[in-house]
Amino acid sequence: MGNLMVQIKKFLSNKNTVTILGILLGVVVLYVGYSYRIGQSINPVSIPFAKVEITSRTKITAEMIGYTDVPKSLVKKNENIVTNANDLIGKYVNFGCVIAENSFFYSQLVVKQVTLQDNADIPDGFTLYPLKVNLDTTYGNSIFPGENIDLYIKTENELGEVVFGKLIEQIEVKSVKDSKGQYVFETASESRTPSVMNFAVPDCMFNLLKIAEELGYEIIPVPRNAAYTEEEGSTIIASPELQEMIFEKAAPLNISYDMDPCNAIKAE
């Protein structure tokens, strides 16, 4: 027994032996860690999905919900995915949105209460402004309610030169409707052509936009990216020069709108 212990001590004291054991131990640790991380990523978790299409303002019931297994990594990468049916039942699909059949539920699409009219939550001092649009001006129906966009104007001056520029910045789209007054994004099973895009704007901007319309200016919605919508900022006049030009041209025509300029001028 004593000789055996001596042999073991000699074996362990050998530098080459220690190096080999260290390498083997490192490989084992890496393998175990890698296997654990892979297991954590691919181990399935059960999350709810829509068994049927659920349209805007519809109350979500248990019968509408199914469950499916997905890799845990999918849920981690998409923090907005709702993972518990208890967070869905009794709530509503957000205004102007739709949850397609067999799709997951996302937190931004589900609300406790939902407004039933475009002007239901418009604050005092604001007015609902409807802008006529079509498939081309909405970039193929790619401007959605809740997004912040910009409004540009286009016209010609006395010399026949094109005047084009951004008039209003960071304005929120309230809704998009077709010619029948139906919400365009209320369903995925029916294709609807946009006809009117609604905005909630301060009263002075409403007057400005209506005057521009009567002068024959083309008002053009221009979409931005998701980060633009997430920014905290006010709806503002982007160009005091364009605002002044509109009021100057309207003054001799006796257009019956309040032509006081908006105070929300973009700071330099």
Secondary structure, 3 states (H helix, E strand, C coil): CHHHHHHHHHHHHCHHHHHHHHHHHHHHHHHHHHHHHHHHHHCEEEEEEECCCECCCCECCHHHEEEEEEEHHHHHHCCCECCCHHHCCCCEECCCCCECCCCECEHHHEECCCCCCCCCCCCCCEEEEEEECCCCCCCCCCCCCCCEEEEEEEEECCCCCEEEEEEEEEEEEEEEECCCCCEHHHCCCCCCCCCEEEEEEEHHHHHHHHHHHHCCCEEEEECCCHHHHHCCCCCEECCHHHHHHHHHHHHHHCCCCCCCCCCCECCC
